[in-house]
Amino acid sequence: MVVMGNFMRSRLLRAGLFLLPALYVPLAAQSVPPAQTALAPVPACTAQGPIDNWNAAAQLIAGTSNAAYAGSMTSEQKAAWADYSKTAAADWNRLKRRYVDRISAWRGKYLRKSPPANSVFYPFSGPDATNPLAFFPDAGEYVLVGLEPAGCIPSKAEDFTPEYWPALRQGWQTAASMGFFKTENMERDLAQGPASGVLPVLLFLIARAGNSVVDVTPLGITPTGALIESDDKATTETRGLTIHFKDPQQHLRTLRYFALNLQNRRLARKPGTTKYLQTLPPGGTLVKSASYLMHKKYFSTIRGIILDRSTVVIEDDSGIPYHYFLEPPVWDVRLFGAYDQPIDLFKTGLQEDLKAAYDARTGVEPLDFSIGYKWRQNESNLLLAVRKK
C-alpha cells in the first residue's frame, strides 16, 4: 500500500482512481494586485455523523439508488447524482467484465482444492475491496491495511453537493481502468477532496459487488492488541473502521480497514498492532501493486507475518520475493501469466530466479486478466502459493 516520505510519493498503489484536473492559478501582472491562491476543495465531512440506514447510504454512493435521499435533494442534486449513476454503472460493468468475472473463473479453476480461507489479509491495499472479494468471496473477515485515512460520508442529504460525485468517481476510476490505485492520486483525492478518506470508495465497491451494508463503525487497536469500537487517539495506537455487510446469500461478512504504515520501525512503535497482526487467524493473503516493499529488509516484519500465518498467498511480483516460497520448501507454488521485468519506476525489483522460472515455461499457466503494474493485456504475472499439508 503505502510507504513514507519521498519513497511513498514515488510509489504506485493499487487502489486511487482517476485524476482531478489540476487547480489553475493565473499569474498576476505587476500592475494589478496578486491573484488569490485557489482554495483547496473542502471535504463534505470531517467526522462521521449518525446514519440510520447504511445500506441506503451505500446504494447512494454506489449510484444504484437514491430512493432514501431523493425527497431531501434539490433538483440540481438529483441531476448530478443521475449523471454520476450512469457513469458509475458503465465504469463498474467494464471493470466487472474485464477483471472481476475473469478472476472468478480463474478462482473456480485454480483455488477449488485450496484450503478454505475464512480470514483474508490484504496489506498495501488502499481502499481496494474488489480484489479480496473477487479472489476470496467466501471469507468471513477481510483485513485491509493502507496509509489513507478512514474518512467519512455525509450524514445529511444537503451535503451531497453536485461537486461530491465527480470527486468520488475520481477516487476509484484509475483502479477501474488500470487495476491499481496510484499513491499520488490517493494522497490528493482521499485526503483533501470532498469525498475524503477510504470509506466512500469501500462502500462503492462493496455495494457494486452485490452486497448490502449493515453498518459502519470506528475501529481501533489498543496497546495490548485488542480491537475496540473507537478511534480515540488516547486509547488506541492504530485506527480505522469496520464495515459489516451481507452477501447476496445473506451471509454476514466483515471488512476491517486500518490506516497503518507497515515499515519495521513504525510497527516497532506499535506493539499492540504488531501483536494483532501476528495473531490473525490462518488464512489467505493477497498482495498486488505493493511497490516491491517486501523486497526490502525494512519491511521484513510484515513479510514474516504473512509467511507465518498464511495458508494461501496470491500475489504479483511486487509482493514477497519468489525465493521465500522455495526456502524452506513448505509451499506448493504455481506461476501464471508472463514475467520479464518490473516497470521502470521499480526496475530494482527484478527477480532473476523468477525470470528464469518463467523463461523455462515449465508449468507456467496462462492468465487472461490483467493485475498489478503491468496492466496491459498479456503482461501481468501472478503467483499462487499453497502451504503444504
C-alpha positions, 0 to 999 in steps of 0.5 A, a space after each residue: 500500500 503505502 510507504 513514507 516520505 519521498 519513497 511513498 510519493 514515488 510509489 504506485 498503489 493499487 487502489 486511487 482512481 482517476 485524476 482531478 484536473 489540476 487547480 489553475 492559478 493565473 499569474 498576476 501582472 505587476 500592475 494589478 494586485 496578486 491573484 488569490 491562491 485557489 482554495 483547496 476543495 473542502 471535504 463534505 465531512 470531517 467526522 462521521 455523523 449518525 446514519 440510520 440506514 447504511 445500506 441506503 447510504 451505500 446504494 447512494 454512493 454506489 449510484 444504484 439508488 437514491 430512493 432514501 435521499 431523493 425527497 431531501 435533494 434539490 433538483 440540481 442534486 438529483 441531476 448530478 447524482 443521475 449523471 454520476 449513476 450512469 457513469 458509475 454503472 458503465 465504469 463498474 460493468 467494464 471493470 466487472 467484465 474485464 477483471 472481476 468475472 475473469 478472476 472468478 473463473 480463474 478462482 473456480 479453476 485454480 483455488 477449488 482444492 485450496 484450503 478454505 480461507 475464512 480470514 483474508 489479509 490484504 496489506 498495501 491495499 488502499 481502499 481496494 475491496 474488489 480484489 479480496 472479494 473477487 479472489 476470496 468471496 467466501 471469507 468471513 473477515 477481510 483485513 485491509 491495511 493502507 496509509 489513507 485515512 478512514 474518512 467519512 460520508 455525509 450524514 445529511 442529504 444537503 451535503 451531497 453537493 453536485 461537486 461530491 460525485 465527480 470527486 468520488 468517481 475520481 477516487 476509484 476510476 484509475 483502479 477501474 481502468 488500470 487495476 491499481 490505485 496510484 499513491 499520488 492520486 490517493 494522497 490528493 483525492 482521499 485526503 483533501 477532496 470532498 469525498 475524503 478518506 477510504 470509506 466512500 470508495 469501500 462502500 462503492 465497491 462493496 455495494 457494486 459487488 452485490 452486497 448490502 451494508 449493515 453498518 459502519 463503525 470506528 475501529 481501533 487497536 489498543 496497546 495490548 492488541 485488542 480491537 475496540 469500537 473507537 478511534 480515540 487517539 488516547 486509547 488506541 495506537 492504530 485506527 480505522 473502521 469496520 464495515 459489516 455487510 451481507 452477501 447476496 446469500 445473506 451471509 454476514 461478512 466483515 471488512 476491517 480497514 486500518 490506516 497503518 504504515 507497515 515499515 519495521 520501525 513504525 510497527 516497532 512503535 506499535 506493539 499492540 498492532 504488531 501483536 494483532 497482526 501476528 495473531 490473525 487467524 490462518 488464512 489467505 493473503 493477497 498482495 498486488 501493486 505493493 511497490 516491491 516493499 517486501 523486497 526490502 529488509 525494512 519491511 521484513 516484519 510484515 513479510 514474516 507475518 504473512 509467511 507465518 500465518 498464511 495458508 494461501 498467498 496470491 500475489 504479483 511480483 511486487 509482493 514477497 520475493 519468489 525465493 521465500 516460497 522455495 526456502 524452506 520448501 513448505 509451499 506448493 507454488 504455481 506461476 501464471 501469466 508472463 514475467 520479464 521485468 518490473 516497470 521502470 519506476 521499480 526496475 530494482 525489483 527484478 527477480 532473476 530466479 523468477 525470470 528464469 522460472 518463467 523463461 523455462 515455461 515449465 508449468 507456467 499457466 496462462 492468465 487472461 486478466 490483467 493485475 498489478 503494474 503491468 496492466 496491459 493485456 498479456 503482461 501481468 504475472 501472478 503467483 499462487 502459493 499453497 502451504 503444504 499439508 
